[in-house]
Amino acid sequence: MTLNAFKFGMASAITAAILWLACSLLVMLMPSMMLSMSGEMVHMQLNEMGWHLTLTGVVIGLVAWFVVAGIAGWLLAAIYNRLQSSD
């Protein structure tokens, strides 16, 4: 089975964008709970730091994650296709 690398990259980018927006919304609605959860995920104590979430930051992060996830998805599919053709 061959993957369409472009479509897989776009699916990865769109998925990352949705997750980024959901995470940003959760940070806006429940900042202390999300800060605590983030600290647990990276094995750090982040409660004293606080969030500095701005609309500009959300948009810049959204674009960055969209691009990075799209490239990573495309690369993953391209490598997968190469490995499949070597069988």
Residue pairs with C-beta under 8 A, 6 or more apart in sequence:
1 84
2 81
2 84
3 77
3 80
3 81
4 77
5 74
5 77
5 78
5 81
6 74
8 73
8 74
8 76
8 77
9 70
9 71
9 72
9 73
9 74
9 75
9 77
10 70
10 73
11 73
12 69
12 70
12 72
12 73
12 74
12 76
13 66
13 67
13 69
13 70
13 73
14 66
15 69
16 65
16 66
16 68
16 69
16 70
17 62
17 65
17 66
17 69
19 65
20 58
20 61
20 62
20 65
20 66
21 58
21 62
23 34
24 53
24 58
24 61
24 62
26 34
27 34
27 51
27 53
28 53
31 50
31 51
31 53
32 47
34 51
35 46
35 47
35 49
35 50
35 51
36 46
36 47
38 46
39 45
39 46
39 47
